[in-house]
């Protein structure tokens, strides 16, 4: 399946694997939505386990340190999840954020 490339603007970091963004679909059409980062899974912020909760906050805090509201990003997407969110590879300043989060051990691989 083909990946589609879009420009987008960060609105806010929701958690370690979800970003609210405004996606430029072209022809003066924007879509404001939460996008799920492809291939990764961050622990849940509402986890009962304090270790998982701490891990979730570390991932979110890292994302907030590199993605600020108003930042322009590139995304590659090929599908929507069951909640109709785009599943994306997020590129910021030439860096694949999905891969960076995995390499730093802030998230787990999701297949």
HUGICOR-V517997 format. One record per residue. N is the residue number from 0. RES is the residue in one small letter. PSI is psi in radians with two decimals (* if undefined). BURIAL is b if it has 24 or more other ideal C-beta (glycine too) atoms within 12 Angstrom, else e. D_CENTER is the distance of its C-alpha to the mean C-alpha in Angstrom with 1 decimal. Layout:
BEGIN
N&RES&PSI&BURIAL&D_CENTER ; N&RES&PSI&BURIAL&D_CENTER
END
This chain:
BEGIN
0&x&2.45&e&20.4 ; 1&x&2.44&e&19.5 ; 2&x&2.44&e&16.0 ; 3&x&2.42&e&15.8 ; 4&x&2.36&e&14.7 ; 5&x&2.68&b&13.8 ; 6&x&2.59&e&13.8 ; 7&x&2.90&b&11.6 ; 8&x&2.29&b&11.9 ; 9&x&2.28&b&9.7 ; 10&x&-0.76&b&11.4 ; 11&x&2.72&e&10.0 ; 12&x&2.17&b&7.7 ; 13&x&-0.84&b&8.5 ; 14&x&-2.87&b&8.2 ; 15&x&-0.21&b&7.2 ; 16&x&0.29&b&4.7 ; 17&x&2.33&b&4.1 ; 18&x&2.29&b&4.5 ; 19&x&2.26&b&8.0 ; 20&x&2.83&b&9.1 ; 21&x&1.97&b&12.4 ; 22&x&2.25&b&12.6 ; 23&x&1.87&e&16.0 ; 24&x&-0.06&e&17.6 ; 25&x&2.87&e&20.8 ; 26&x&0.69&e&24.2 ; 27&x&0.53&e&23.2 ; 28&x&2.14&e&20.9 ; 29&x&2.66&e&17.6 ; 30&x&2.03&b&15.3 ; 31&x&2.09&e&13.6 ; 32&x&2.84&b&11.2 ; 33&x&2.36&b&8.3 ; 34&x&2.42&b&5.8 ; 35&x&2.29&b&5.0 ; 36&x&2.26&b&4.0 ; 37&x&2.46&b&7.7 ; 38&x&0.09&b&10.3 ; 39&x&2.81&b&9.2 ; 40&x&2.11&b&10.1 ; 41&x&2.65&b&10.3 ; 42&x&2.77&b&13.6 ; 43&x&2.38&e&14.1 ; 44&x&-0.49&b&15.0 ; 45&x&0.29&e&18.0 ; 46&x&2.52&e&19.3 ; 47&x&-0.60&e&23.1 ; 48&x&2.11&e&23.3 ; 49&x&-0.52&e&23.2 ; 50&x&-0.76&e&22.0 ; 51&x&-0.69&e&18.9 ; 52&x&-0.75&e&18.3 ; 53&x&-0.74&e&18.7 ; 54&x&-0.73&b&16.3 ; 55&x&-0.77&b&13.6 ; 56&x&-0.59&b&14.6 ; 57&x&-0.75&b&14.6 ; 58&x&-0.78&b&11.0 ; 59&x&-0.79&b&10.1 ; 60&x&-0.69&e&12.9 ; 61&x&-0.80&b&11.9 ; 62&x&-0.75&b&8.5 ; 63&x&-0.44&e&10.9 ; 64&x&-0.42&e&13.4 ; 65&x&-0.34&b&11.7 ; 66&x&1.96&b&9.8 ; 67&x&2.59&e&12.5 ; 68&x&2.31&e&13.2 ; 69&x&-0.26&e&14.7 ; 70&x&2.40&b&13.1 ; 71&x&2.34&e&13.3 ; 72&x&2.94&b&10.7 ; 73&x&2.49&b&11.2 ; 74&x&2.64&b&9.3 ; 75&x&2.26&b&11.1 ; 76&x&2.64&b&11.3 ; 77&x&-0.17&e&14.3 ; 78&x&3.02&e&14.1 ; 79&x&2.67&e&13.2 ; 80&x&-3.05&e&13.1 ; 81&x&-0.30&e&16.0 ; 82&x&0.17&e&14.8 ; 83&x&0.42&e&14.5 ; 84&x&2.45&b&10.7 ; 85&x&2.46&b&9.7 ; 86&x&2.10&b&8.2 ; 87&x&2.67&b&6.9 ; 88&x&2.24&b&7.5 ; 89&x&2.17&b&6.2 ; 90&x&2.15&b&9.6 ; 91&x&2.15&b&10.8 ; 92&x&0.70&e&14.6 ; 93&x&0.07&e&15.0 ; 94&x&2.31&e&12.8 ; 95&x&1.86&e&10.4 ; 96&x&-0.63&b&7.8 ; 97&x&-0.88&b&7.3 ; 98&x&-0.67&e&11.1 ; 99&x&-0.74&b&11.6 ; 100&x&-0.70&b&10.1 ; 101&x&-0.84&b&12.4 ; 102&x&-0.58&e&15.2 ; 103&x&-0.08&e&15.2 ; 104&x&0.35&e&15.5 ; 105&x&-0.31&b&12.9 ; 106&x&2.95&b&11.5 ; 107&x&2.72&e&13.5 ; 108&x&2.42&e&13.6 ; 109&x&2.20&e&13.2 ; 110&x&*&e&15.6
END
